[in-house]
């Protein structure tokens, strides 16, 4: 394991302090990414794109971690945006500018956007919105056609190159969910019989959409080892292409 991804709001907003305490002087040996955008509120967790709050959050992340993060994501900006409005475009541009400035000032190595639902974002991206280095989106067989297409549209809008997109939540939250007993992802691999369903689902997530890395939970080391073993699997590109076409056909049918 060489990379760690966390967020300010994980572990009840204690993730940075806990990670720093447990990892100690090993932490600088990892590529470290975190996220800002959620804050403690009077009635629980609240989301905000306020530039001052975001800037303070980046400063606090570096302080609590005991080092500058290699990458800071703007966390789910869509939660505070309305589709295709001037106000939303300005809010996204201002929030992005904060992280871009934090990178220039050395508070983090780079910045990106992590979005659970990117469908509202492509129409908001223009020359006024700084370009992130990395985009993190949901990946895998449980992601719908609209989300996949929106993620790719964002990559095109920012002219991001290969390797700039990361995936997350390849199992939709749990590999023990009933859906994984009903489908067999091994059909997407040329050598599917060599792998478990979990391994096949993880491997195909790298192509739905085309991502360079996939973030997974670290609470079960054996599960991590199983997933690493899946990376040797060979995807059947034709099957993946046909699956994407079926997803788009279904989306068009639902829209009629």
C-alpha positions in Angstrom: 0.0 0.0 0.0 1.5 3.3 -1.1 -1.4 5.7 -1.2 -4.0 6.8 1.4 -7.2 8.7 0.8 -9.2 10.3 3.6 -11.5 13.3 4.2 -11.9 16.0 6.8 -15.4 14.6 7.8 -14.4 10.9 8.2 -14.4 9.5 11.8 -16.6 12.3 13.0 -14.1 14.9 11.8 -11.2 13.2 13.6 -9.7 11.3 10.6 -6.6 13.6 10.2 -5.7 13.5 13.8 -6.2 9.7 14.1 -4.3 9.0 10.9 -1.4 11.2 12.0 -1.3 9.6 15.5 -1.4 6.0 14.1 0.9 6.4 11.1 3.4 8.7 12.9 6.7 9.2 11.0 5.5 6.7 8.3 2.9 9.1 7.0 5.3 11.0 4.7 6.1 7.8 2.9 2.6 7.6 1.5 0.9 9.6 -1.3 -1.8 11.3 0.8 -5.1 12.8 -0.4 -7.9 14.2 1.5 -11.1 16.2 0.9 -12.7 19.4 2.1 -16.3 20.7 1.8 -18.1 19.2 4.8 -18.1 20.9 8.2 -19.6 20.4 11.6 -22.9 22.3 11.8 -25.5 23.2 14.5 -27.7 20.3 13.3 -25.1 17.9 12.2 -22.8 17.8 9.2 -23.2 20.6 6.6 -21.8 21.2 3.2 -20.3 24.5 2.1 -18.4 26.1 -0.8 -17.6 29.2 1.2 -14.1 30.2 0.1 -13.0 31.2 3.7 -14.2 28.0 5.2 -12.5 25.9 2.5 -9.2 27.8 2.9 -9.3 27.3 6.6 -10.1 23.6 6.1 -7.0 23.1 3.9 -4.8 24.8 6.5 -6.2 22.7 9.3 -5.7 19.5 7.2 -2.0 20.2 6.9 -1.8 21.1 10.6 -3.7 18.0 11.9 -1.9 15.6 9.5 1.5 17.0 10.5 2.3 17.4 6.8 0.9 19.0 3.6 -1.4 16.6 1.7 -0.2 15.6 -1.8 -3.7 16.2 -3.1 -6.8 17.9 -1.7 -10.2 17.3 -3.3 -13.2 19.6 -3.3 -15.7 17.2 -1.8 -19.0 16.7 -3.6 -19.4 20.3 -4.8 -22.8 19.4 -6.4 -24.3 19.3 -2.9 -24.2 23.1 -2.8 -24.9 23.8 -6.5 -28.0 24.0 -8.7 -27.7 22.9 -12.3 -26.9 25.4 -15.1 -27.1 28.7 -13.1 -24.8 31.6 -13.1 -24.6 31.6 -9.3 -23.6 28.0 -9.3 -20.9 28.6 -11.9 -19.5 31.4 -9.9 -19.6 29.3 -6.7 -17.7 26.5 -8.4 -15.2 28.8 -9.8 -14.6 30.6 -6.5 -14.2 27.3 -4.6 -11.9 25.9 -7.2 -9.8 29.1 -7.1 -9.3 28.6 -3.3 -7.8 25.1 -3.8 -5.8 26.3 -6.8 -4.4 29.1 -4.6 -3.7 26.7 -1.7 -1.7 24.5 -4.2 0.3 27.6 -5.4 1.1 28.5 -1.8 2.3 25.0 -0.9 -0.5 24.0 1.4 -1.0 20.9 -0.8 0.8 19.4 -3.7 -2.2 19.5 -6.0 -6.0 19.8 -6.0 -8.9 17.9 -7.5 -12.7 17.3 -7.4 -14.3 14.3 -5.8 -18.0 14.0 -6.9 -20.6 11.4 -6.1 -22.9 12.7 -8.7 -21.2 14.7 -11.5 -24.2 15.2 -13.7 -24.7 18.8 -12.7 -21.1 19.8 -13.2 -20.2 19.8 -16.9 -22.5 22.7 -17.8 -20.9 24.8 -15.1 -17.3 24.4 -16.3 -15.9 27.2 -18.5 -12.7 29.2 -18.7 -13.5 30.9 -15.3 -13.2 27.6 -13.4 -9.5 26.6 -12.7 -8.5 23.2 -13.9 -8.0 20.4 -11.3 -5.3 17.8 -11.6 -7.5 14.9 -10.6 -11.2 13.9 -10.8 -12.6 11.2 -8.4 -15.9 9.6 -9.3 -17.9 6.5 -8.6 -16.8 3.5 -10.6 -18.0 0.1 -11.3 -21.0 -2.0 -12.4 -23.4 -0.1 -10.1 -22.8 3.2 -11.8 -25.5 4.4 -14.2 -25.0 5.6 -17.8 -25.7 9.2 -16.9 -23.0 9.3 -14.2 -20.5 7.6 -16.4 -21.1 10.0 -19.3 -21.0 13.0 -17.0 -17.7 12.0 -15.6 -16.2 11.7 -19.1 -17.8 15.0 -20.0 -16.0 16.6 -17.1 -12.7 15.1 -18.2 -13.2 16.6 -21.7 -14.4 20.0 -20.4 -11.1 20.4 -18.4 -9.0 18.6 -21.1 -7.6 16.3 -18.5 -5.3 13.6 -19.7 -5.1 9.8 -19.2 -4.5 8.9 -15.6 -6.3 12.0 -14.2 -9.5 10.2 -13.2 -9.8 8.0 -10.0 -12.6 5.7 -9.1 -14.3 5.1 -5.8 -17.0 2.8 -4.2 -16.6 0.0 -6.8 -19.0 -2.2 -4.7 -21.6 0.4 -4.0 -20.7 0.4 -0.3 -20.5 -3.3 0.4 -19.3 -6.5 -1.3 -21.9 -8.3 0.8 -24.8 -6.5 -0.8 -27.4 -8.9 -2.3 -26.7 -7.6 -5.8 -23.4 -9.5 -5.9 -25.1 -12.8 -5.4 -27.3 -12.1 -8.4 -24.7 -11.0 -11.0 -21.5 -12.6 -12.0 -18.9 -9.9 -13.0 -16.5 -12.6 -14.2 -18.1 -12.4 -17.7 -16.1 -9.2 -18.2 -12.7 -11.1 -17.9 -11.1 -13.3 -20.4 -9.8 -15.5 -17.6 -12.8 -15.0 -15.3 -12.7 -18.5 -13.8 -9.5 -17.7 -12.0 -11.1 -14.9 -10.0 -13.8 -14.4 -7.4 -16.9 -12.2 -8.1 -15.4 -9.5 -5.9 -12.2 -9.5 -7.8 -13.9 -9.3 -11.2 -16.2 -6.5 -10.0 -13.1 -4.6 -8.8 -11.2 -5.2 -12.0 -14.0 -4.0 -14.3 -14.4 -0.9 -12.2 -11.2 0.4 -13.9 -13.1 0.7 -17.2 -16.5 2.0 -15.9 -15.4 4.7 -16.4 -11.7 4.6 -17.5 -9.9 5.3 -14.2 -6.2 5.1 -13.2 -6.8 4.2 -9.5 -9.7 2.9 -7.4 -10.1 3.8 -3.7 -11.4 1.1 -1.4 -11.8 0.6 2.3 -8.8 -0.5 4.4 -10.6 -2.1 7.3 -10.0 -5.7 6.1 -6.4 -6.4 5.0 -7.4 -9.8 3.5 -10.0 -8.1 1.3 -7.3 -5.6 0.1 -5.0 -8.5 -0.7 -7.7 -10.2 -2.7 -8.4 -7.0 -4.7 -4.7 -6.4 -5.5 -4.6 -9.9 -6.9 -7.5 -9.0 -9.3 -5.3 -6.4 -11.1 -3.7 -9.2 -13.1 -7.0 -10.1 -14.7 -7.5 -9.3 -18.4 -10.6 -7.4 -19.3 -12.7 -8.3 -22.3 -12.9 -4.9 -23.9 -15.7 -5.9 -26.3 -17.9 -7.1 -23.4 -17.3 -3.8 -21.6 -18.2 -1.8 -24.7 -21.4 -3.8 -25.2 -22.3 -3.2 -21.6 -21.9 0.6 -21.9 -24.1 0.5 -25.0 -26.8 -1.4 -23.1 -26.6 1.2 -20.3 -27.1 4.0 -22.7 -30.0 2.3 -24.4 -31.7 1.8 -21.1 -31.2 5.4 -20.2 -32.7 6.6 -23.5 -35.7 4.3 -22.9 -36.3 5.6 -19.5 -36.1 9.2 -20.8 -38.8 8.7 -23.4 
